[in-house]
Amino acid sequence: MTQLQSIDGLAAVAGGYDAIFCDVWGVVHDGEKKSPSAEAALAAARTAGCRVFLLTNSPRRAESVASQLDAFGVARSAYDGIVTSGDVTRALIARAGKELFHLGPARDVDLFADLDVALVPADKAEAVVCTGLVNDEVETPEDYAATLAQMQARGLPMICANPDIVVHRGDRLIWCAGALARDYVALGGDVRMAGKPYRPIYEEACLAAAIAPGQTVLAIGDGLNTDIRGANDFGLDVLLIVGGIHGAELGSAGGEPRALERLLAEQDLTARYFMPSLA
């Protein structure tokens, strides 16, 4: 097994890859502001001939995420395209039935645009599409215990558009759809996912990036159970951003590669490179 290496910048390794699949929230921005160093590093990788695709567990469509990045001031020259959990989820939605209950904020309703479905109350639905908590600034998963129990009692399958459990929004932790999906599984509910760490989003990214057999891809991310596990399961090399969502946990390694390797191994994870933040 290749030993984990500390690198000072993406440029040190990007030339060895045909494409980069980079996480968004926690790497390119923190929910409130962009990372100028990440933006510059990705743009430089593209200039050097590497295809850069952003892979995000956002439940929104790609163009909506692009607009959000525009608002943060992230230059479109930093990436070739975006593959979202939302877009991959739309294929699952199209097969789920005609009458669906949307569990999530109104801002995510564009996920259903142009699909032959109707949004109905939970007691009328054939399936549930979960994009998050309705008000993720104040609510917690516990607020949904009764709703989830009622859905499970009806045997409704849940399509989870964002497998993330939590993300940072600035210095705050925000609960995501993955937390509700986790609780639904604990109740015995049927959950279907498309985002990281599951294969469909990587397969879609390979199609988008026109990855041919034998070509190499570097996955960049900070989420252990989404970015890193997904890349490991799909057979991609990994650049771990240790200062992201797991900063407190991984910080105990003190930047020492072998100590960080041991922390990853405890969760059956590996990475090839690491750095505090993408630069």
MARVO-747793 format. One line per 4 residues: their letters; for each residue y, z, x of N, C-alpha, C, O, CB. Coordinates in steps of 0.1 Angstrom, whole numbers, plus 2048, in hexadecimal, padded with zeros to 3 digits. Glycine has a CB too. Example, Ala and Ser with C-alpha at 12.3 -4.5 7.8 and 13.67 -1.06 7.14 Angstrom:
// MARVO-747793
as	7C7,84E,884,7D3,84E,87B,7DF,84E,884,7DF,855,88E,7D3,85A,871; 7EA,847,880,7F5,847,889,800,84F,881,80B,850,886,7FA,839,88D
// end
This chain:
// MARVO-747793
mtql	7F4,800,808,800,800,800,80D,800,809,80D,808,812,800,80C,7F6; 816,7F8,805,823,7F7,80D,82B,804,80B,82C,809,800,82B,7EB,808; 82F,809,817,837,816,816,845,814,810,84B,809,812,837,81C,824; 849,81E,809,857,81D,803,861,81D,80E,861,825,818,859,829,7FA
qsid	86B,814,80C,876,813,816,883,815,810,886,811,805,875,805,81D; 88C,81C,818,89A,81E,814,8A2,812,819,8A0,80D,824,8A0,82B,81A; 8AA,80C,810,8B2,800,814,8C1,804,811,8C4,80B,808,8AE,7F3,80D; 8CA,7FD,818,8D8,800,817,8DE,7F6,80D,8E9,7F9,807,8DF,7FE,824
glaa	8D8,7EB,80A,8DE,7E1,801,8D4,7D7,7FC,8CA,7D4,803,8EA,7DA,807; 8D6,7D1,7F1,8CD,7C8,7EB,8CB,7BB,7F4,8C1,7B5,7F5,8D1,7C3,7DD; 8D6,7B8,7FB,8D6,7AC,804,8CB,7AD,80F,8C7,7A3,814,8E3,7AB,80B; 8C7,7B9,812,8BD,7BB,81D,8AF,7B6,818,8A7,7B3,821,8BC,7CA,820
vagg	8AD,7B5,80B,89F,7B1,807,89F,7A5,7FD,895,79F,7FB,898,7BC,800; 8AB,7A2,7F7,8AB,798,7EC,8A6,78A,7F1,8A1,783,7E9,8BA,797,7E7; 8A8,787,7FE,8A4,77A,803,895,778,802,891,76C,803,8A9,778,810; 88E,782,800,87F,781,800,87A,77F,7F2,86E,77E,7F0,879,78D,805
ydai	883,77D,7E8,87E,77C,7DA,885,76F,7D4,890,76B,7D7,882,788,7D2; 87D,76A,7CA,882,75E,7C3,88B,763,7B7,893,75B,7B3,876,756,7BE; 888,76F,7B2,88F,774,7A6,890,783,7A7,888,78A,7AD,889,76F,799; 89A,788,7A0,89C,796,79E,89D,799,78F,8A4,792,788,8A9,79B,7A5
fcdv	895,7A3,78B,896,7A8,77D,89D,7B6,77E,897,7C0,783,888,7A9,776; 8A9,7B7,77A,8B1,7C3,77C,8B4,7CA,76F,8B8,7C4,765,8BE,7C0,783; 8B2,7D7,76F,8B5,7E0,763,8C4,7E0,761,8CC,7DC,76B,8B0,7EE,765; 8C9,7E3,756,8D7,7E3,753,8DD,7F1,752,8E5,7F5,75B,8DA,7DC,745
wgvv	8D9,7F9,748,8DF,806,746,8D9,810,750,8CD,812,751,8DC,80B,738; 8E2,815,759,8DE,81E,764,8DE,817,771,8DE,81E,77B,8D0,823,761; 8E0,80A,771,8E0,802,77E,8ED,7FA,77E,8F5,7FB,787,8D4,7F9,77F; 8EF,7F2,774,8FB,7E9,773,907,7F1,76D,913,7EE,771,8F8,7DC,76B
hdge	904,7F9,764,90F,802,75E,909,80F,759,8FC,810,759,916,7FB,752; 911,819,756,90C,826,752,90F,829,743,90F,834,73F,913,831,75B; 912,81E,73C,915,820,72E,924,821,72B,929,820,720,90F,82C,728; 92C,823,736,93B,824,734,942,81B,73E,94D,816,73B,93F,832,736
kksp	93C,819,74A,943,810,754,939,809,75C,92D,80E,75E,94D,819,75D; 93D,7FE,762,934,7F6,76A,933,7FC,778,93B,804,77C,938,7E8,76B; 928,7F8,77F,927,7FB,78E,92B,7EF,795,924,7E5,796,918,7FF,791; 937,7EF,79B,93C,7E3,7A3,932,7DF,7AE,931,7D3,7B1,94A,7E6,7A9
saea	92C,7E9,7B5,923,7E6,7C0,917,7DF,7BB,912,7D6,7C1,91F,7F3,7C7; 911,7E2,7AF,906,7DC,7A9,90A,7CD,7A5,902,7C4,7A8,901,7E3,79D; 915,7CC,79F,91A,7BF,79B,91B,7B6,7A8,916,7AA,7A7,928,7C0,795; 921,7BB,7B2,922,7B3,7BF,915,7AF,7C5,913,7A4,7CA,92B,7BA,7C9
alaa	90C,7B9,7C5,8FF,7B7,7CB,8F7,7AC,7C4,8F0,7A4,7CA,8F7,7C4,7CC; 8F7,7AC,7B7,8F0,7A2,7AF,8F6,794,7B0,8EF,78A,7B1,8F0,7A6,7A0; 904,794,7B0,90A,787,7B2,907,781,7C0,905,775,7C1,91A,789,7B1; 906,78A,7CA,903,785,7D8,8F5,780,7D8,8F2,776,7DF,905,790,7E2
arta	8EC,786,7D1,8DE,782,7D1,8DD,774,7CB,8D5,76C,7CF,8D5,78C,7C9; 8E5,772,7C0,8E5,764,7BA,8EA,75A,7C3,8E5,74F,7C4,8ED,765,7AD; 8F5,75D,7CA,8FB,754,7D4,8F1,750,7DF,8F1,745,7E4,908,75A,7DA; 8E8,75A,7E2,8DE,757,7ED,8D2,750,7E7,8C9,74D,7EF,8D9,765,7F3
gcrv	8D2,74D,7DA,8C7,744,7D5,8BD,74C,7CC,8B3,746,7C8,8C0,73E,7DF; 8BF,758,7C9,8B6,760,7C1,8BA,760,7B3,8C6,762,7AF,8B5,76F,7C6; 8B1,75D,7A9,8B4,75E,79B,8B5,76C,797,8AB,774,79A,8A9,756,793; 8BF,770,78F,8C1,77E,78B,8C1,77E,77C,8C9,778,775,8CE,784,791
fllt	8B7,786,776,8B6,788,768,8B7,797,765,8B0,79F,76C,8A9,781,762; 8BF,79A,75C,8C1,7A8,758,8B7,7AB,74D,8B6,7A4,743,8CF,7AB,753; 8AF,7B5,74F,8A5,7BA,745,8A9,7C7,73F,8AA,7D1,747,896,7BB,74B; 8AB,7C7,732,8B0,7D3,72C,8A9,7D7,720,8A4,7CF,718,8BF,7D2,729
nspr	8A7,7E4,71E,8A1,7E9,712,8AB,7EB,706,8A8,7F1,6FC,89A,7F7,714; 8B6,7E4,707,8BF,7E4,6FC,8B9,7DD,6F0,8B2,7D3,6F1,8CC,7DC,700; 8BB,7E3,6E4,8B5,7DD,6D8,8BE,7D2,6D3,8BB,7CC,6C8,8B4,7E8,6CD; 8C8,7CE,6DA,8D1,7C3,6D6,8CC,7B5,6DC,8C3,7B5,6E5,8DF,7C6,6DB
raes	8D2,7AB,6D7,8CF,79D,6DC,8D6,79B,6E9,8E0,7A2,6EC,8D2,792,6D2; 8D2,791,6F1,8D7,78F,6FE,8E6,78D,6FE,8ED,792,707,8D0,784,705; 8EB,785,6F5,8F9,782,6F5,902,78E,6F2,90D,78F,6F7,8FC,776,6EB; 8FC,797,6EA,903,7A3,6E7,904,7AC,6F3,90F,7B2,6F6,8FC,7AB,6DB
vasq	8F9,7AC,6FB,8FA,7B4,707,903,7AD,711,90B,7B4,718,8EC,7B5,70E; 903,7A0,712,90D,799,71B,91B,79D,717,924,79E,720,90B,78A,71A; 91E,79D,70A,92C,7A1,706,92F,7AF,70A,93A,7B2,70D,92D,79F,6F6; 925,7B8,709,927,7C6,70D,92A,7C6,71C,934,7CE,721,91B,7CF,70A
ldaf	923,7BF,724,926,7BE,732,933,7B8,735,93A,7BC,73E,91B,7B6,739; 937,7AE,72D,945,7A8,72F,94F,7B3,72D,959,7B4,734,947,79D,724; 94D,7BC,723,956,7C7,720,957,7D1,72B,962,7D7,72E,953,7CE,713; 94C,7D2,733,94C,7DB,73E,952,7D4,74B,955,7DB,755,93E,7E0,741
gvar	955,7C7,749,95A,7C0,754,950,7BA,75E,953,7B7,769,964,7C8,75C; 943,7BA,75A,939,7B5,763,939,7A6,762,938,7A0,758,92A,7BA,75E; 93B,7A0,76E,93C,791,76F,92F,78A,76B,925,78F,76F,941,78D,77D; 930,77F,763,924,778,760,91E,771,76C,912,76D,76C,927,76E,755
sayd	925,770,777,920,76A,783,916,774,78A,910,770,794,92C,767,78D; 915,780,785,90B,78A,78B,8FD,788,786,8F4,78E,78B,910,798,788; 8FB,77F,77C,8EE,77E,776,8EC,770,770,8F6,769,76C,8EB,788,76C; 8DF,76B,770,8DC,75E,76A,8D9,75F,75B,8DC,756,753,8D0,758,771
givt	8D4,76B,757,8D1,76C,749,8CD,77B,746,8CC,783,74E,8C5,763,745; 8CB,77D,739,8C8,78B,734,8BB,78A,72B,8BB,781,722,8D4,791,72D; 8B2,793,72D,8A6,794,724,8A7,7A2,71E,8A6,7AC,725,899,791,72B; 8A8,7A3,711,8A9,7B0,70A,89C,7B4,703,895,7AB,6FE,8B5,7B0,701
sgdv	89A,7C0,701,890,7C5,6F9,892,7C1,6EB,889,7BE,6E3,88F,7D5,6F9; 89F,7C0,6E7,8A2,7BB,6D9,89D,7AD,6D7,897,7AB,6CC,8B1,7BC,6D7; 8A0,7A4,6E0,89B,796,6DE,88C,795,6DD,887,78E,6D5,8A1,78D,6E9; 885,79C,6E6,877,79C,6E6,871,7A3,6D9,867,79E,6D3,871,7A3,6F2
tral	878,7AD,6D4,874,7B4,6C8,875,7AB,6BC,86E,7AC,6B2,87D,7C0,6C6; 87F,7A1,6BC,880,798,6B1,873,791,6AD,871,78E,6A2,88B,78E,6B3; 86B,78E,6B7,85F,787,6B5,855,790,6AD,84E,78C,6A5,858,782,6C2; 855,79D,6B1,84D,7A7,6AA,852,7A9,69B,84A,7AA,692,84D,7B5,6B1
iara	85F,7A9,69A,865,7AA,68C,861,79F,683,85D,7A1,678,874,7AB,68D; 861,793,689,85E,787,681,84F,788,67B,84C,781,671,85F,77B,689; 847,790,682,839,791,67D,836,79E,675,82B,7A0,671,830,791,689; 841,7A6,673,83E,7B3,66E,83F,7B4,65E,83B,7BE,658,849,7BD,673
gkel	844,7AA,658,845,7AA,649,853,7A6,645,85C,7A3,64E,842,7B8,644; 856,7A5,639,863,7A0,634,86D,7AB,631,879,7A9,631,861,798,627; 867,7B7,62D,870,7C2,62A,86F,7CD,634,865,7D4,636,86D,7C8,61B; 87A,7D0,63B,87A,7D9,646,885,7E4,645,88F,7E1,63F,87C,7D1,653
fhlg	882,7EF,64A,88B,7FA,64B,891,7FB,659,889,7FC,663,885,808,647; 89E,7FA,65A,8A5,7FB,667,8A9,80A,66A,8B1,80F,663,8B1,7F2,668; 8A2,810,674,8A6,81D,678,8AE,81C,685,8A9,81A,690,899,826,67B; 8BB,81E,684,8C4,81C,68F,8D2,81A,68B,8D5,819,67F,8BF,811,698
pard	8DB,819,695,8EA,817,692,8ED,809,68C,8E6,7FF,68F,8F2,81A,69E; 8F7,808,684,8FB,7FB,67E,8FF,7F1,689,8FD,7E5,686,907,7FD,675; 903,7F5,695,907,7EB,69F,8FB,7E3,6A4,8FD,7D8,6AA,90C,7F3,6AB; 8EE,7E7,6A1,8E2,7E0,6A5,8DD,7D6,69A,8D3,7D0,69D,8D7,7E9,6A8
vdlf	8E4,7D5,68F,8DF,7CD,684,8DE,7BE,688,8D7,7B6,681,8E8,7CE,678; 8E5,7B9,692,8E5,7AB,696,8D7,7A7,69B,8D4,79C,69D,8EF,7A8,6A0; 8CF,7B1,69E,8C1,7AF,6A2,8B9,7A7,698,8B0,7A0,69B,8BA,7BC,6A5; 8BD,7A8,68B,8B6,7A2,680,8BC,795,67C,8B7,78E,673,8B6,7AB,674
adld	8C7,791,683,8CE,784,67F,8C4,778,67F,8BD,776,689,8DA,782,688; 8C5,770,674,8BE,764,673,8AF,766,672,8A7,75C,672,8C0,75B,67F; 8AA,772,670,89C,774,66D,89A,775,65E,8A2,77A,657,897,781,674; 88E,771,65A,88B,770,64B,886,77E,647,87A,77F,643,881,765,648
valv	88F,788,647,88B,796,643,896,79C,63B,8A2,797,63C,888,79E,650; 893,7A6,634,89D,7AE,62C,89C,7BC,631,891,7C2,633,89A,7AD,61D; 8A8,7C2,633,8A9,7D1,636,8A9,7D9,62A,8B2,7D7,621,8B5,7D3,640; 89F,7E2,629,89D,7EA,61D,89C,7F9,620,89A,7FC,62C,891,7E5,614
padk	89D,802,616,89A,810,619,88C,812,61E,883,80A,61C,89D,819,60D; 88A,81E,625,87D,820,62B,872,820,620,866,81C,623,87D,82D,632; 875,825,614,86A,826,60A,866,819,604,85D,818,5FC,86E,830,5FF; 86E,80E,608,86B,801,603,865,7F8,60E,861,7EC,60B,877,7FB,5FC
aeav	865,7FC,61A,863,7F4,626,854,7F2,629,84B,7FA,625,869,7FA,632; 851,7E6,62F,844,7E3,634,843,7E8,643,838,7EA,648,841,7D4,634; 84E,7EA,64A,84E,7EE,658,85C,7F3,65B,865,7F1,654,84A,7E2,661; 85D,7FB,666,869,800,66B,86D,7FA,678,864,7F9,681,868,810,66C
vctg	879,7F7,67A,87E,7F2,687,888,7FD,68C,893,7FF,686,885,7E4,686; 885,803,697,88D,80E,69C,895,809,6A8,88F,805,6B2,884,81A,6A0; 8A2,80A,6A7,8AA,806,6B2,8B2,812,6B8,8B9,810,6C2,8B5,7FC,6AE; 8B0,81E,6B3,8B6,82A,6B8,8BA,834,6AD,8B6,832,6A2,8C2,826,6C0
lvnd	8C1,83E,6B1,8C6,848,6A8,8D2,842,6A1,8DA,83B,6A8,8C9,856,6AF; 8D5,845,695,8E0,840,68E,8ED,844,694,8F6,83C,696,8E0,844,67F; 8EE,851,699,8FA,855,6A0,8F5,85C,6AC,8F3,869,6AD,903,85F,697; 8F3,855,6B7,8ED,85A,6C3,8F6,863,6CB,8F2,86A,6D5,8E9,84F,6CC
evet	903,864,6C7,90C,86E,6CE,90A,87C,6C9,90D,886,6D1,91B,86A,6CB; 905,87E,6BD,903,88C,6B8,8F5,88F,6B4,8F2,89B,6B3,90D,88D,6AC; 8ED,885,6B0,8E0,888,6AB,8D5,889,6B6,8D8,885,6C1,8DB,87D,6A1; 8CA,890,6B3,8BF,891,6BC,8B2,88D,6B4,8B3,88B,6A8,8BD,8A0,6C1
pedy	8A7,88A,6BB,89B,886,6B4,896,890,6AA,890,88C,6A0,890,884,6BE; 899,89D,6AC,895,8A7,6A2,89B,8A4,694,895,8A8,68A,899,8B5,6A7; 8A7,89E,694,8AD,89B,687,8A6,891,67F,8A8,88F,673,8BB,895,68A; 89C,88A,685,894,87F,67E,886,884,67B,87E,87B,676,894,873,687
aatl	883,890,67D,875,895,67A,870,892,66C,865,88D,66B,874,8A4,67D; 878,895,662,874,893,654,873,884,651,869,880,64B,87E,899,64B; 87C,87C,656,87C,86D,654,86F,867,65A,869,85F,654,888,867,65A; 86C,86B,666,860,866,66D,854,86A,666,84A,862,664,860,86A,67C
aqmq	853,876,661,848,87B,65A,845,873,64D,83A,870,649,849,88A,657; 850,870,646,84F,868,63A,84B,85A,63C,843,854,635,85D,868,632; 850,854,647,84B,847,64B,83D,846,64F,835,83D,64B,854,841,657; 838,850,656,82A,851,65A,821,853,64F,816,84E,64E,828,85C,665
argl	826,85B,645,81D,85D,639,81B,850,631,811,84F,62A,824,868,630; 825,847,632,823,83A,62B,81C,830,634,819,825,630,831,834,628; 818,834,641,811,82B,64A,819,81F,64F,814,815,652,805,826,643; 827,821,650,82F,816,654,82E,814,663,830,81E,66B,83E,819,650
pmic	82B,808,668,82C,806,676,83B,806,67B,844,802,673,825,7F8,67A; 83D,80A,687,84B,80A,68D,84B,800,698,843,801,6A1,84E,819,691; 855,7F8,698,858,7EF,6A3,864,7F6,6AA,86F,7F8,6A5,85C,7E0,69F; 862,7FA,6B7,86C,800,6BF,873,7F6,6C7,86D,7F0,6D0,866,80C,6C7
anpd	880,7F5,6C5,888,7EA,6CC,88D,7EF,6DA,893,7E7,6E1,893,7E6,6C4; 88B,7FC,6DD,890,801,6EA,887,80D,6EE,889,818,6E8,89F,806,6E9; 87E,80B,6F7,875,815,6FB,87B,821,703,874,82B,705,86A,80F,703; 888,81F,707,88E,82A,70F,88E,837,706,891,837,6FA,89D,827,713
ivvh	88B,842,70D,88C,850,707,89B,854,707,8A0,858,6FC,883,85A,70E; 8A1,854,712,8AF,858,714,8B6,84F,71E,8AF,848,726,8B1,867,718; 8C3,84E,71D,8CB,847,727,8D8,84F,729,8DB,858,721,8CF,838,722; 8DE,84D,735,8EB,853,737,8F6,84A,731,8F6,83E,731,8EE,854,746
rgdr	8FF,851,72A,90C,84B,726,917,853,72D,91B,85E,728,90E,84B,716; 91B,84E,738,924,856,741,91C,861,746,912,85F,74D,930,85B,739; 920,86E,744,919,879,748,911,880,73D,90C,88B,73F,923,883,74E; 90F,879,732,908,87E,727,8FA,878,725,8F9,86C,729,910,87D,71A
liwc	8F0,87F,721,8E3,879,71E,8E3,875,70F,8E6,87E,706,8D8,883,721; 8DF,869,70C,8DF,864,6FF,8D0,861,6FB,8C9,859,702,8E8,857,6FD; 8CC,865,6EF,8BE,863,6EB,8BD,854,6E6,8C7,84F,6E0,8BA,86C,6DF; 8B2,84E,6E8,8AF,840,6E5,8A4,83F,6DB,89D,848,6D8,8AD,837,6F2
agal	8A1,832,6D7,897,82F,6CE,889,834,6D3,880,838,6CB,896,821,6CA; 887,833,6E0,87A,837,6E5,876,845,6E2,86B,849,6E1,87A,835,6F4; 880,84E,6E1,87E,85C,6DD,878,85D,6CF,86F,865,6CD,88B,865,6DE; 87E,855,6C6,878,855,6B8,86A,84F,6B8,862,854,6B0,882,84E,6AF
ardy	868,845,6C0,85B,83E,6C0,851,848,6C6,845,849,6C1,85B,832,6C9; 855,850,6D0,84C,85A,6D6,848,864,6CB,83C,868,6CA,853,861,6E2; 852,869,6C4,84F,873,6B9,846,86D,6AE,83E,874,6A8,85C,878,6B4; 848,860,6AB,840,859,6A1,832,858,6A5,829,85A,69D,846,84B,69D
valg	82F,855,6B1,822,854,6B7,81B,862,6B6,80F,863,6B2,822,84F,6C5; 823,86C,6B9,81D,87A,6B8,819,87E,6AA,810,886,6A8,828,884,6BD; 81F,878,6A0,81C,87A,692,810,871,68E,80B,873,682,828,877,689; 80B,869,696,801,85F,693,805,852,68E,7FE,84A,689,7F8,865,688
gdvr	812,84F,690,818,842,68C,815,837,695,811,839,6A1,827,844,68A; 815,82B,690,812,81F,697,81F,819,69D,828,815,695,80B,814,68E; 821,818,6AA,82D,813,6B0,82A,807,6B9,820,807,6C0,833,81E,6B9; 832,7FD,6B7,831,7F0,6BF,83E,7EF,6C7,849,7EF,6C2,82F,7E4,6B5
magk	83C,7EC,6D4,848,7EB,6DD,848,7DE,6E5,83D,7D8,6E7,848,7F7,6E7; 854,7D9,6E8,855,7CD,6F0,85C,7CF,6FD,85A,7C7,706,85C,7C2,6E7; 864,7D9,6FE,86C,7DB,70A,865,7E1,716,859,7E4,715,878,7E3,707; 86C,7E4,721,866,7EA,72C,860,7F8,728,867,800,721,870,7EC,738
pyrp	854,7FB,72C,84C,7F6,737,841,7EC,732,838,7E9,739,845,801,73E; 843,7E6,726,839,7DE,720,83A,7CF,725,845,7CA,728,839,7DF,711; 82F,7C8,725,82E,7BB,72B,837,7B0,724,83C,7A8,72B,820,7B6,72A; 839,7B0,717,840,7A5,711,84D,7A3,717,851,797,718,842,7A8,702
iyee	855,7AD,71B,862,7AA,720,862,7A4,72E,86A,79C,731,86A,7B7,720; 858,7A8,736,856,7A1,743,851,793,742,855,78A,749,84C,7A9,74B; 848,790,738,844,783,736,84F,77A,731,851,76E,736,839,782,72B; 858,77F,729,864,777,724,86D,775,730,873,76A,731,86B,77F,719
acla	86F,77F,739,878,77E,744,873,773,74E,87A,76C,754,879,78B,74B; 865,773,750,85F,769,759,862,75B,753,865,751,75B,850,76B,75A; 861,759,746,864,74C,740,873,748,742,876,73D,745,860,74C,731; 87B,752,73F,88A,750,740,88E,74C,74F,896,743,751,892,75C,73C
aaia	887,753,758,88B,750,766,883,745,76C,884,742,778,888,75D,76E; 87A,73F,764,872,733,769,86A,737,775,86A,730,77F,87A,727,76C; 863,743,775,85B,748,780,84E,740,781,846,740,777,858,757,77F; 84C,739,78C,840,731,78E,835,739,795,839,743,79B,843,724,796
pgqt	829,736,794,81E,73D,79B,821,73E,7AA,825,734,7B0,810,736,798; 820,74A,7AF,822,74C,7BD,830,750,7C0,833,755,7CC,81F,740,7C4; 839,74F,7B7,847,754,7BA,848,763,7B8,840,769,7B1,851,74D,7B0; 852,768,7BF,853,777,7C0,85F,77C,7B9,869,776,7B8,853,77B,7CF
vlai	85D,788,7B3,868,78F,7AB,869,79D,7AF,860,7A4,7B2,864,78E,79C; 876,7A1,7B1,879,7AF,7B4,87F,7B5,7A7,889,7B0,7A1,883,7B0,7BF; 879,7C0,7A2,87E,7C8,797,887,7D3,79C,883,7DA,7A5,873,7CD,78E; 893,7D5,796,89C,7DF,79A,89E,7E8,78E,8A1,7E3,783,8AA,7DA,79F
gdgl	89D,7F5,78F,89F,7FE,784,89F,80D,788,89C,810,793,895,7FC,77A; 8A3,815,77F,8A4,824,781,89B,82C,778,898,837,77B,8B2,828,77F; 896,826,76D,88D,82D,764,87F,82D,768,879,822,769,88F,827,756; 879,838,76B,86B,839,770,861,834,766,859,82C,76A,868,847,774
ntdi	862,838,759,858,834,750,85B,827,748,854,823,740,857,83F,746; 866,821,74C,86A,814,746,86A,809,751,861,801,752,877,814,73E; 875,80A,759,876,800,764,86B,800,76E,865,7F5,771,884,802,76B; 868,80B,773,85F,80C,77E,850,80A,779,849,803,77F,860,81A,786
rgan	84C,811,76F,83F,810,76A,83C,801,765,832,7FC,767,83C,81A,75E; 846,7FC,75E,845,7EE,759,843,7E4,765,83A,7DC,764,851,7EA,751; 84B,7E6,76F,84A,7DD,77A,83D,7DF,782,836,7D5,786,856,7DF,784; 839,7EB,783,82C,7EE,78A,820,7E7,782,818,7E1,788,829,7FD,78B
dfgl	820,7E9,775,816,7E3,76C,816,7D4,76C,80B,7CE,76B,817,7E9,75E; 821,7CE,76E,822,7C0,76E,821,7BA,77C,820,7AE,77E,830,7BB,769; 81F,7C2,786,81C,7BE,794,829,7B9,79C,828,7B1,7A4,813,7B3,793; 834,7BF,799,841,7BB,7A0,844,7C5,7AA,841,7D1,7A9,84C,7BA,796
dvll	84B,7C1,7B5,851,7CA,7BF,85C,7D2,7B8,862,7CC,7AF,855,7C3,7CC; 85F,7DE,7BD,869,7E6,7B6,873,7EB,7C0,870,7F0,7CB,862,7F2,7AF; 880,7EA,7BC,88B,7F1,7C2,88F,7FC,7B9,895,7FA,7AE,897,7E7,7C6; 88C,809,7BD,88F,814,7B5,89E,819,7B8,8A1,81C,7C3,885,820,7B7
ivgg	8A5,81B,7AD,8B3,821,7AE,8B1,830,7AB,8AF,834,7A0,8BD,81A,7A4; 8B2,838,7B5,8AF,846,7B4,8BA,84E,7AE,8B8,859,7AA,8AB,84C,7C1; 8C6,849,7AD,8D2,850,7A8,8D4,84F,799,8DF,853,794,8DE,84D,7B0; 8CB,848,792,8CD,845,784,8C8,851,77B,8CB,85C,77E,8C6,839,781
ihga	8C0,84D,771,8BD,857,766,8B4,862,76C,8B4,86D,766,8B5,84F,75C; 8AD,860,777,8A4,86A,77D,8AA,870,789,8A3,875,792,896,864,780; 8B8,86F,78B,8BE,873,797,8BB,882,79B,8B9,884,7A6,8CD,872,795; 8BB,88B,791,8B9,899,794,8AA,89B,799,8A8,8A2,7A2,8BB,8A2,788
elgs	8A1,894,792,893,895,796,890,88F,7A3,889,896,7AC,88A,88E,78B; 895,883,7A6,892,87C,7B2,89A,881,7BE,896,87F,7C9,894,86D,7B1; 8A5,888,7BB,8AE,88D,7C5,8A7,898,7CD,8AB,89B,7D9,8BA,893,7BF; 89C,89E,7C8,895,8A8,7CF,88E,8A3,7DB,88B,8AA,7E4,88B,8AF,7C6
agge	88C,895,7DC,886,88F,7E8,890,88E,7F3,88C,88C,7FF,881,882,7E4; 89D,890,7F1,8A7,890,7FB,8A8,883,802,8AC,883,80E,8A3,89B,805; 8A5,878,7FC,8A6,86B,802,89B,868,80C,89C,85E,813,8B3,869,808; 891,871,80D,886,86F,817,87B,866,810,875,86A,806,880,87C,81B
pral	878,85B,816,86E,851,810,861,857,80C,85C,855,801,86C,846,818; 85B,85F,815,84D,864,812,84E,86E,807,845,86F,7FF,847,86A,81F; 858,876,807,859,880,7FC,85B,879,7EE,856,87D,7E4,865,88A,7FF; 863,86E,7EF,866,867,7E2,859,860,7DE,856,85F,7D2,871,85D,7E5
erll	851,85B,7E8,844,855,7E5,83B,85E,7DD,835,85B,7D4,83D,850,7F1; 83B,86B,7E2,832,875,7DC,837,878,7CE,82E,87A,7C5,833,882,7E4; 844,878,7CB,849,87B,7BE,845,86F,7B4,841,872,7A9,858,87C,7BE; 845,863,7B9,841,858,7B1,832,858,7AF,82D,856,7A4,845,84B,7B8
aeqd	82A,85B,7B9,81C,85B,7B8,817,866,7AE,80D,864,7A7,816,85E,7C6; 81F,870,7AC,81B,87A,7A2,81B,875,794,814,87A,78B,824,886,7A3; 822,86A,792,823,863,785,81C,855,786,81E,84D,77D,831,861,781; 814,853,790,80C,846,792,816,83B,793,813,830,78D,802,844,786
ltar	821,83C,79A,82B,832,79B,82D,82F,7AA,82A,837,7B3,838,836,795; 831,823,7AD,835,81F,7BB,841,816,7BB,845,811,7B0,829,817,7C1; 848,816,7C6,853,80D,7C8,853,808,7D7,84C,80E,7DF,861,814,7C5; 859,7FD,7D9,859,7F7,7E7,866,7FB,7EE,866,7FE,7FA,858,7E8,7E7
yfmp	871,7FC,7E7,87E,800,7ED,885,80A,7E4,882,80B,7D8,887,7F3,7EE; 88F,811,7EA,897,819,7E2,8A5,81A,7E8,8A7,818,7F4,891,827,7E0; 8AF,81E,7DF,8BC,820,7E3,8C3,829,7D9,8BE,829,7CD,8C4,813,7E5; 8CE,830,7DC,8D4,839,7D2,8DA,832,7C6,8D8,836,7BB,8DF,841,7D9
sla	8E1,827,7C8,8E6,81E,7BE,8E6,810,7C3,8E6,80D,7CF,8F5,823,7BA; 8E6,806,7BA,8E5,7F8,7BE,8F2,7F4,7C5,8FD,7F5,7C0,8E2,7EF,7B2; 8F0,7EE,7D1,8FB,7E9,7D9,8F7,7DD,7E1,8FF,7D8,7E9,901,7F5,7E2
// end
